[in-house]
Structures are given as structure tokens and as C-alpha cells.
Amino acid sequence: MHNITIIIIIIIAFLFIYSSRDKLSKCHDCNKKCHFTLDKLEKGKCAIILRIEYNGNISRRMADMGIIPGQRICFIRKSPLGDPLEYCVMGYNLSLRKEEAKSIFIKLE
């Protein structure tokens, strides 16, 4: 039963990503881009995940950890050397490599 739930979440996430891909690239009110990648989020700020540009097993792993479109994510801190980065998502702390964070597009709350 748990595997079916995960598969359904992944399918919904992919449908959302591909159906709204062009809509998310520009703001409705202006010509400026209204999203940026997760690695650029400032300490203490929160954002909403818009889309994830992973493929294969990494995409499934991220979805299992709660990295899905529409999910709220907050930047907590970075390690002394700058990689990995620590975020709060779904009430728990999650560390991501900077390269992984560059593939997650967000908008500020």
C-alpha cells in the first residue's frame, strides 16, 4: 500500500511539472523571472517548490523525501565549506548537495 501511495505522488508531481512548465517561467504581471533555484535561497527564508529538474532514481528519491511541487521549504544553514545545505521540509531537516539544490526551482512565499 505504501508503494502505491509513493507512485501516485510521483505521477502527480510529474504531471504538475510538465503541464505547467511554460506557465512557471515568467510572472503573470511582469517580464521578469519570478523563480530561482533552491541553492540561491537566503538563510532563514522560506519558499514554495515550483518544479524539479531531475531524472530517474534521483527524482523518486527527492519525491520520497517531500521535495515535490507545491511543498514549502526553508533554508536553515550551510556547512562551513558551503556544501551540503540544510533545509526544513515537511517538519524535518534535510541536507542536500549544492548540485541537487540547483535543480529545484522555487518562488519566495
C-alpha angles and dihedrals in degrees: 000000000000092000091052090053091051092049091050091050091050092049092050091048093051092046090052093047096050098038094052101032096113094039093058098053097075134033116249093229101043146018094248121105110256099196138060138174126284094244089067095056113118123238112276094015125120130210143176120249111240103177142342123222101202129120135207124352095354090062092053092047091052092049090050089055093050099261096139133131113280094026119128116236130182129199112232107172147315128238119260091262093046098251131113108035123211122222136175114230127164091354099305136090117253128187118211131182115246090245090056092048090053089064095056116085118206144173125214118254 
